[in-house]
């Protein structure tokens, strides 16, 4: 297979995989989002786009180890009852639907700056679902608020999300101002994660964890994610320019 053919095969596999992940389950191919992503990975190797060795070397193991450490730390917080305490505090303070939404946004954003946003979403989604369903409130706004605030809050620190770790570890050392470039790339890639369901692992975690209670389509997320992404990116770039 020539280089041009390999590129076209890779594009086709990517588009098909993206459609399978972003759309609802098809009757002819009943795959959920994780299975569709795994199918795309297997097809890349099976069709000769990548060799198993190339796929192996494409994995950033330093980032995986850092993620493992943060996940272990979050697990100990969970065993200690920290997330239950945080949920009780949110319930106590948020006595109205509007205040509950605000408290959820602030809590999710703050914790995602200290812990990995994926872990925060994984721990908080069942609690949010239980609280919102018990209160007979619409579930979609609270799920979107959880995912988007976790992404926004995670931009503040190196350990807030995986892309911050990857950017810091590989891509910025060759620039004249590596610290500024890390901030720009971390901000852009993190805020862009709010654009669609597939923009961030945190989004997928929230949507998949709550799928038994509400089905969130690609457009359900994007119609809120697009304006949030545009607004936060503009505000973030302005803040970076002012603080240079």
N, C-alpha and C positions, 0 to 999 in steps of 0.2 A: 504494500500500500504506500503510495506516494505521500509526501508531506501535505499537499493540497487536499487529497482525498481524506487523509486523517483529520484534517481540520474540519472538513464538512461533516464527517461522521460525528465528530465531537460536538459540533453545533446542533446537529439533529438530536443527538442523545440528550443534550442539555435542554433543548426546547421541550422535548417530550417529557422529560423528567420534571421540568418546571411546571408544565401543564398538569401533570398527575398530582404534584404536590399542592399546587395552588387551587385546583378545582375540587369539587366534591367527588366522592367515590363513584366510579363508573361501574355500571352493571356488568359490562363485559370484562372489566379488570378491577375487581374489588380490592384495591390496595389503599391502606391508610398512608399518611404522609411519611412516617419513618420507613415503611416498606418500599414506597416509591423512590425515596432517596437512596436506599440500599440497592434497588434495581438499577438506578442510573450508574452507581459506582461499579457494579458488576459488569454492566454493558460496556463501560469505558475500557475495561481490561479485556473482556471477551471479544470485543470488536477490534482490538489491536491499537486503540488510541494511546493507551499507556501499558507498559509492562508491569508485572507485579512488583519488580524492583523499583521502578519509578514511583509507583503508588506508595510503596513503603517509605521511600526517601522524601515524599511530599508531606509526610506527617511531621509536624513540629512537636517533638517530644518534650522540649523544655516547657512549652506552653501547657502541654498535657499534665506534666508533673506539677506545675504551679496551680493548674485547675484542680488537680487531685488534692493538693494541700488545702486549698480554699474550701473544697467540698467537705473534707474531713473536719475542718474547723467549723463549718456550718452544721455538720452533723452533730458535733458536740454541743453546739448552741441549741440544736433541736432537742437533744436528749436532756439538756438542762432546763428545758421548758421556756427558753427565751422567746421563741416564736409564738407560743401560746400566750405568754405575758404581753407581747406586742399586740396580738389580736385582741386580747381583753381590753388593753388600753385604748385601741382604736374604737372598740364598741362603746366603751364608757364615755369617751369624748365625743364621738360622732353620734349624737342622739337623733339627728334628722338625716334624711337621705343626702342632702347637700354637704353637711358636715362630715358624714361618713365617707363620702367621696373625697373630700379634701384631706381628711386624715389618712385615708388609704394612699393617696398620691404622695403626701409628705413622708409617710412611713416607708413606703416602697422605695422612693427615691433616696432617702437617707441611708437605708440599709444597703441598697445596691452600690452606694459609694464605698462602703466598708467591706461588703462581702460580694461575691460574684452575683450579678443580676440574675443569671439562670437559676441559681440556688434559691434566691429570694422568691422568684416566681414559682418555683417548684414547691416551696414550703407554704406560700401564701395562697395559692390558687384554691386548694380545698377549703381553707378557712373562709375565703371570700365567698365561695359558692355556698357554703353552709349558712353564712350570715345573711347573704342577699336572698337566698331562697326562703329562709325562715321569715324574713321581713317582707316577703311577697313584693320584692322590688325587681325592676328589669335588670337582668344579669349582664347584658352586653356592655353598658357604659362602665361598669365596675371592672370587668375583665380588661377592656381596652385601657382604662386608667392604670391598672396594675402593670400591664406590659409596657406601656409607653413611659410611665414614670420611672420604672425600673431601668429602662434604656437611658433615659435622660440623666438620672442620678448616677449611673455607672460611668459616665464620661469623666467624672471628677477625679478618679484615681487610677493608678496603674492596674490594680487588681479588680477593678469594677466589672470588667467584661473580657472575654477572650481576645477580641480584636485589639484592645489596648496592649495586651501582653505581646501579641504577635508583632504589632507595629514597633513596639519598644525593643523587641529582641532582634529584629532583622533589618528593617527597611530604612531607618533614619540615620544611621551612623555615617553614611556617605554624604550627607547634606552639610552645607556650611553652618547652619544653625539647627542641629539635631533636636534640641529641646523644643524649639518653636515648631519644627516640622512634625514632631510627635504630637504636639497639642492640636495642630491643624488636622492631621490625618485621623487621630483618635476622635476628635470632635465630629469630623465629617462622616466617618464610617459608622460611628455610634448613633448619631442622629438620623442617618439614612436608614438605620435599622427599623425605624418607626414607619417607614414608607409602606411596607406590605407585611403580610403574615410571615413571609419567608425572609424578611430583612434581618431578623435576629432569632437566635435559638430561644431566647426568652419568650418571644411571641408564640412560637410553635408549642412551647411547654404549656403556656396558659391556655391556648386554644385546644390542644389535645387533652389536657387534664380536665377541661370542662365540657368536653364534647357530648357527654351523656346527658347534660342539662341544656345545652344550647349549641346549635351548629353555627359557627362563624365562617362565613364565606370569604373568598378573596376580596370582594368588593365591600363587604360589611366592614372589613378592617381598613381597606385602602381609602375609603371616602372620608375617614377621620385621620388616617395616617399621613396622607399627602399634605393637608394643610399644617398639621403638627410638625412634620418634617421641615417644610419650607420655613415656617415661623421660627422654630428653634435653631435651625442652621443660620438664619440671618442674625438672630440675636446673639448666638454663640460667636460668630465671626466678628461682630461689632465689639463684643467684650474682649476678644483676643487682640483686636487692633488697638483698643483703648489701653490694655494692660501691657503692651509690648515695651 
